[in-house]
Amino acid sequence: MERASEWAAFEAEALPHMNEMFRVAMWLAGDRPTAEDLVQESLTQALQSFHRFERRTNCRAWLVTIMYHMNSKRLRRGAKLRLVNDSEERIAETVAFTTPTPQGITEEEVLHALRSLPSQFQEIVLLADIEDMAYKEIAEALSIPVGTVMSRLSRGRKLLRAKLVTFANAYGIGQQEETTAPSMSEKQGGKSNAVS
């Protein structure tokens, strides 16, 4: 009877987070079969460790923490991290963006820019901006201080912004011709300090 009640509690606490776990797993693994294995291994480990989970705490952060540890083990065993196929179908499976990207910049380019960040920034930007996790949840999941999360997120966003500006400039998005921008003297009433 004890086992049945533990399974029911696990089902109520953990299973509602499966979709979020799968999105994170797709990001970590890069392909659907490996992501499915990672979710399954993580849920199996979570069920085995559920007696240690403190009820009414953050189950999502606990599950993501387990998944990061399981992924680290997978990588240590020699598995290679595979890049996501660049097709639109695979990108749609990887991350479902809820906010539109600027016209001319594709989701593929956003993902490429995000994947090109150093890993310590990648994972925090992913968890904060795509998975919408709070600083404290991210800190728990990655076993780092909240201040580190905040500083890495700030730095990661700056790096990502710079990479996206590069993409935008390549497509002529957001560029303003110098001749259309008013000069400082025009802003101050048309007077110029220039000597003729």
C-alpha positions as CSV (number, residue, x, y, z in Angstrom):
1,M,0.0,0.0,0.0
2,E,2.9,2.3,0.8
3,R,4.2,2.0,-2.8
4,A,0.8,2.8,-4.3
5,S,0.5,6.0,-2.3
6,E,4.0,7.0,-3.2
7,W,3.3,6.4,-6.9
8,A,0.1,8.5,-6.6
9,A,2.0,11.3,-4.9
10,F,4.8,11.1,-7.6
11,E,2.2,11.1,-10.3
12,A,0.5,14.3,-8.9
13,E,3.8,16.2,-8.2
14,A,6.1,15.2,-11.1
15,L,4.1,14.1,-14.1
16,P,2.6,17.6,-14.7
17,H,6.1,18.8,-15.5
18,M,6.8,16.2,-18.3
19,N,6.4,18.6,-21.2
20,E,8.8,21.1,-19.6
21,M,11.2,18.3,-19.0
22,F,11.0,17.2,-22.6
23,R,11.7,20.7,-23.9
24,V,14.8,21.0,-21.7
25,A,15.9,17.4,-22.6
26,M,15.5,18.3,-26.3
27,W,17.8,21.3,-25.7
28,L,20.3,19.2,-23.9
29,A,20.3,16.2,-26.1
30,G,19.6,17.7,-29.5
31,D,17.6,14.8,-30.9
32,R,14.2,13.3,-30.0
33,P,15.3,9.7,-29.2
34,T,18.0,10.8,-26.8
35,A,15.8,13.4,-25.2
36,E,13.1,10.8,-24.7
37,D,15.7,8.5,-23.1
38,L,16.9,11.4,-20.9
39,V,13.4,12.1,-19.7
40,Q,12.7,8.5,-19.0
41,E,16.0,8.0,-17.1
42,S,15.4,11.2,-15.1
43,L,11.8,10.2,-14.2
44,T,13.0,6.8,-13.1
45,Q,15.7,8.4,-11.0
46,A,13.2,10.8,-9.6
47,L,10.8,8.0,-8.7
48,Q,13.5,6.1,-6.9
49,S,14.5,9.2,-5.0
50,F,11.0,10.5,-4.4
51,H,11.1,9.6,-0.7
52,R,13.8,12.4,-0.4
53,F,11.7,15.0,-2.1
54,E,10.2,17.6,0.2
55,R,6.5,17.9,-0.6
56,R,5.2,21.4,-1.4
57,T,8.6,22.5,-2.6
58,N,9.5,23.2,-6.2
59,C,9.2,19.9,-8.0
60,R,10.0,21.4,-11.4
61,A,13.4,22.6,-10.1
62,W,14.0,19.3,-8.5
63,L,13.3,17.4,-11.7
64,V,15.4,19.7,-13.8
65,T,18.3,19.2,-11.3
66,I,18.0,15.4,-11.7
67,M,17.9,15.8,-15.5
68,Y,21.0,17.9,-15.5
69,H,22.8,15.3,-13.4
70,M,21.6,12.5,-15.6
71,N,22.7,14.4,-18.7
72,S,26.1,14.9,-17.2
73,K,26.4,11.2,-16.6
74,R,25.4,10.5,-20.1
75,L,28.0,12.9,-21.5
76,R,30.7,11.4,-19.2
77,R,29.9,8.0,-20.6
78,G,31.2,9.2,-23.9
79,A,28.0,10.2,-25.6
80,K,28.5,13.1,-28.0
81,L,26.2,16.0,-27.9
82,R,24.6,16.1,-31.3
83,L,23.6,19.3,-33.0
84,V,20.0,19.9,-33.9
85,N,19.2,19.3,-37.6
86,D,18.6,22.7,-39.1
87,S,15.2,21.9,-40.6
88,E,12.2,23.8,-39.4
89,E,10.5,20.7,-38.2
90,R,13.4,19.9,-35.8
91,I,13.5,23.4,-34.6
92,A,9.8,23.4,-33.9
93,E,10.2,20.2,-31.9
94,T,13.1,21.7,-29.9
95,V,11.7,25.0,-28.7
96,A,8.2,26.4,-29.2
97,F,8.7,30.2,-29.1
98,T,5.7,32.0,-27.8
99,T,7.0,35.5,-28.8
100,P,7.5,36.4,-32.4
101,T,11.1,37.1,-33.5
102,P,11.8,40.3,-35.3
103,Q,10.8,40.2,-39.0
104,G,13.7,38.8,-41.0
105,I,15.3,36.8,-38.2
106,T,14.2,33.2,-38.1
107,E,13.8,30.9,-35.1
108,E,16.7,28.9,-36.6
109,E,19.0,32.0,-36.4
110,V,17.8,32.6,-32.8
111,L,18.6,29.0,-31.9
112,H,21.9,29.2,-33.7
113,A,22.8,32.3,-31.7
114,L,21.7,30.8,-28.4
115,R,23.7,27.6,-29.1
116,S,26.8,29.6,-29.9
117,L,26.9,31.1,-26.4
118,P,29.3,29.5,-23.9
119,S,27.4,26.7,-22.1
120,Q,27.2,28.4,-18.7
121,F,25.2,31.2,-20.3
122,Q,23.3,29.0,-22.7
123,E,21.6,26.9,-20.0
124,I,20.7,29.9,-17.9
125,V,19.2,31.9,-20.8
126,L,17.3,28.7,-21.8
127,L,15.9,28.1,-18.3
128,A,15.0,31.8,-17.7
129,D,13.8,33.0,-21.0
130,I,12.4,29.9,-22.7
131,E,11.4,27.8,-19.7
132,D,10.4,30.8,-17.7
133,M,12.0,29.6,-14.5
134,A,12.7,31.9,-11.6
135,Y,16.2,32.8,-10.5
136,K,15.9,30.7,-7.4
137,E,14.6,27.7,-9.4
138,I,17.5,27.9,-11.8
139,A,20.0,28.2,-8.8
140,E,18.5,25.1,-7.3
141,A,18.5,23.2,-10.6
142,L,22.1,24.0,-11.4
143,S,23.4,24.0,-7.8
144,I,24.8,27.6,-8.0
145,P,24.1,30.8,-6.0
146,V,21.2,33.0,-7.1
147,G,23.7,35.9,-7.7
148,T,25.6,33.7,-10.1
149,V,22.4,33.0,-12.0
150,M,21.6,36.7,-12.2
151,S,25.1,37.7,-13.4
152,R,25.3,34.9,-16.0
153,L,21.8,35.7,-17.2
154,S,22.7,39.3,-17.7
155,R,25.9,38.5,-19.5
156,G,24.2,35.7,-21.5
157,R,21.5,38.1,-22.7
158,K,24.0,40.7,-23.7
159,L,26.0,38.1,-25.7
160,L,22.8,36.8,-27.3
161,R,21.7,40.4,-28.1
162,A,25.0,41.1,-29.8
163,K,24.8,37.9,-31.9
164,L,21.2,38.8,-32.9
165,V,22.3,42.3,-33.9
166,T,24.9,40.7,-36.1
167,F,22.2,38.6,-37.8
168,A,19.9,41.7,-38.1
169,N,22.6,43.8,-39.6
170,A,23.4,41.1,-42.1
171,Y,19.8,41.3,-43.3
172,G,19.5,45.1,-43.0
173,I,17.0,44.9,-40.2
174,G,17.0,47.9,-37.8
175,Q,19.7,49.8,-39.6
176,Q,19.1,53.5,-39.9
177,E,20.9,55.6,-42.5
178,E,23.2,58.1,-41.0
179,T,21.7,60.9,-43.2
180,T,18.2,60.4,-41.6
181,A,19.4,60.7,-38.0
182,P,19.3,64.3,-36.8
183,S,22.6,65.7,-35.7
184,M,23.2,67.1,-32.2
185,S,23.0,70.7,-33.6
186,E,19.7,69.9,-35.3
187,K,18.3,68.6,-32.0
188,Q,19.4,71.8,-30.3
189,G,17.6,74.2,-32.7
190,G,19.7,74.0,-35.8
191,K,22.7,76.0,-34.6
192,S,26.1,74.6,-35.5
193,N,29.5,75.2,-34.0
194,A,31.2,74.4,-37.3
195,V,33.3,77.1,-38.8
196,S,32.6,77.8,-42.5
